[in-house]
Amino acid sequence: MLPRTAPAWLDRLVTWLEPFEPCFGHVAQRGAFRRYLLGLLSDSPRKSMSAMLARIHDAGSYQAFQHVITHAPWDVAPVWRRLLSRIPDRRGVLILDDTGFPKQGTASVGVQRQYSGTLGKIGNCQIAVTAALWTGVRTWLLGAELYLPQPWLTRERRQQTHIPARVRFQEKWRLALTLVDRARRGGIDIDLVTADAGYGDILDFRSGLEQRQLAYVLGISGQFAVWVGRPPADLAPATRAVAAATVGALQVATWAAQHPARAWRRVSWRNGPRRAWHARFLAVRVTPVVLWRQHRPLQTHWLLCERPSGRSAAPMKWYISNLPPTTRLRTLVRAAHQRWAIEQQYQQLKTELGFDHFEGRSFLGWHRHVVLTALASTWLQQERRRVLTRAPTLPVVRAVIQEILTAHFLITTPGYLERMLKLREIQLRI
């Protein structure tokens, strides 16, 4: 049964989509935009264009539907800007991450054999760098960029997948900083930045956050070399021939392994409303050796080491942070564990809204699918944010959407409703 609030939901959806329509220059584009959103919110198990269109319209309009996503002249940047302006929560933790879109073939833009956290191994996939705002209650997708490996920037491949000439190779960490800047230009206040070791190990990424005066807690690998406290006073200028160990530095995994169990403190934390988690931690002020190697000013940071409690098989983890020296251990631990929210969002985006279901091959089409998926996700979050006696689940939302789709089909299929009404006049005998 549909909820009694279904008509109000329909009205809110239409009203919410109206500010985005000026981003589409032609009435046909606006119609396709609305149909695409309805398709993403439908119960289609696959969110490819053909599967979604089968749920919302007659199959004969597939080519026009596809054209709007892959070739029509509209830009994703204004849609992202408008979306950022309409996110109701304006402050929180910015989670930077990348996620894999597994692929079977080799023709989709950006695809190659590369490591994917989604697969947990090296596999054939695309990689998207994303930025999400975590408020402690909800997560809002603020942006996403497709990582393009250098082999994809040849003239031939650019022509095949319509990669614009302005697009140049950028490492994932540079794409992440671009997303940080866009979020701030969109009026989002960032209390803390968090990311995994793929970003935390990179000095230029950390320096980029510091130049933007942003606090961070970032994962690092066990091979990250540091001096505990300050480096030796008689430290000579760095040369390639000098190993870190010869100047009194240690890898963080080695330093943590030197401490007995009694030196580690047990700390508990919660991921949202879920049950409490706990592990054992060490925290110390350190100076990263890479600052000395690259002739940067030497400064201390927090090193946070984590190991599981009891007989857990979970691996050890390490984090680096530029939070103040007076920061308490519990605060460091809670900050380090904010990243869990992005995994929850990826699950919804992929399993429910088809974030990784785009089957087109073009650069433009991929970015259009992603921004419209983000828009659908934001509308769902808006509905859940409303003060209701019972928060709407996605199946309930889909029940409302199916009613909308049925009405849309009747309106856009000439003569269909008239034929159905005539059937009422016929007395069928079986």
Rosetta blueprint (number, residue, H / E / L):
1 M L
2 L L
3 P L
4 R L
5 T L
6 A H
7 P H
8 A H
9 W H
10 L H
11 D H
12 R H
13 L H
14 V H
15 T H
16 W H
17 L H
18 E H
19 P H
20 F H
21 E H
22 P H
23 C H
24 F L
25 G L
26 H L
27 V H
28 A H
29 Q H
30 R H
31 G H
32 A H
33 F H
34 R H
35 R H
36 Y H
37 L H
38 L H
39 G H
40 L H
41 L H
42 S L
43 D L
44 S L
45 P L
46 R L
47 K L
48 S L
49 M H
50 S H
51 A H
52 M H
53 L H
54 A H
55 R H
56 I H
57 H L
58 D L
59 A H
60 G H
61 S H
62 Y H
63 Q H
64 A H
65 F H
66 Q H
67 H H
68 V H
69 I H
70 T H
71 H L
72 A L
73 P L
74 W L
75 D L
76 V H
77 A H
78 P H
79 V H
80 W H
81 R H
82 R H
83 L H
84 L H
85 S H
86 R H
87 I L
88 P L
89 D L
90 R L
91 R E
92 G E
93 V E
94 L E
95 I E
96 L E
97 D E
98 D E
99 T E
100 G E
101 F E
102 P E
103 K L
104 Q L
105 G L
106 T L
107 A L
108 S L
109 V L
110 G L
111 V L
112 Q E
113 R E
114 Q E
115 Y E
116 S E
117 G L
118 T L
119 L L
120 G L
121 K E
122 I E
123 G E
124 N E
125 C E
126 Q E
127 I E
128 A E
129 V E
130 T E
131 A E
132 A E
133 L E
134 W E
135 T L
136 G L
137 V L
138 R L
139 T E
140 W E
141 L E
142 L E
143 G E
144 A E
145 E E
146 L E
147 Y L
148 L L
149 P L
150 Q H
151 P H
152 W H
153 L H
154 T L
155 R H
156 E H
157 R H
158 R H
159 Q H
160 Q H
161 T H
162 H L
163 I L
164 P L
165 A L
166 R L
167 V L
168 R L
169 F L
170 Q L
171 E L
172 K H
173 W H
174 R H
175 L H
176 A H
177 L H
178 T H
179 L H
180 V H
181 D H
182 R H
183 A H
184 R H
185 R H
186 G L
187 G L
188 I L
189 D E
190 I E
191 D E
192 L E
193 V E
194 T E
195 A E
196 D L
197 A H
198 G H
199 Y H
200 G H
201 D L
202 I L
203 L H
204 D H
205 F H
206 R H
207 S H
208 G H
209 L H
210 E H
211 Q H
212 R L
213 Q L
214 L L
215 A L
216 Y E
217 V E
218 L E
219 G E
220 I E
221 S L
222 G L
223 Q L
224 F L
225 A E
226 V E
227 W E
228 V E
229 G L
230 R L
231 P L
232 P L
233 A L
234 D L
235 L L
236 A L
237 P L
238 A L
239 T L
240 R L
241 A L
242 V L
243 A L
244 A H
245 A H
246 T H
247 V H
248 G L
249 A L
250 L E
251 Q E
252 V H
253 A H
254 T H
255 W H
256 A H
257 A H
258 Q L
259 H L
260 P L
261 A H
262 R H
263 A H
264 W L
265 R E
266 R E
267 V E
268 S E
269 W E
270 R E
271 N L
272 G L
273 P L
274 R L
275 R L
276 A E
277 W E
278 H E
279 A E
280 R E
281 F E
282 L E
283 A E
284 V E
285 R E
286 V E
287 T E
288 P E
289 V H
290 V H
291 L H
292 W H
293 R H
294 Q L
295 H L
296 R L
297 P L
298 L L
299 Q L
300 T L
301 H E
302 W E
303 L E
304 L E
305 C E
306 E E
307 R E
308 P E
309 S L
310 G L
311 R L
312 S L
313 A L
314 A L
315 P L
316 M L
317 K E
318 W E
319 Y E
320 I E
321 S E
322 N L
323 L L
324 P L
325 P L
326 T L
327 T L
328 R L
329 L H
330 R H
331 T H
332 L H
333 V H
334 R H
335 A H
336 A H
337 H L
338 Q L
339 R L
340 W H
341 A H
342 I H
343 E H
344 Q H
345 Q H
346 Y H
347 Q H
348 Q H
349 L H
350 K H
351 T H
352 E L
353 L L
354 G L
355 F L
356 D L
357 H L
358 F L
359 E L
360 G L
361 R L
362 S L
363 F H
364 L H
365 G H
366 W H
367 H H
368 R H
369 H H
370 V H
371 V H
372 L H
373 T H
374 A H
375 L H
376 A H
377 S H
378 T H
379 W H
380 L H
381 Q H
382 Q H
383 E H
384 R H
385 R H
386 R L
387 V L
388 L L
389 T L
390 R L
391 A L
392 P L
393 T L
394 L H
395 P H
396 V H
397 V H
398 R H
399 A H
400 V H
401 I H
402 Q H
403 E H
404 I H
405 L H
406 T H
407 A H
408 H H
409 F H
410 L H
411 I H
412 T H
413 T L
414 P L
415 G L
416 Y H
417 L H
418 E H
419 R H
420 M H
421 L H
422 K H
423 L H
424 R L
425 E L
426 I L
427 Q L
428 L L
429 R L
430 I L
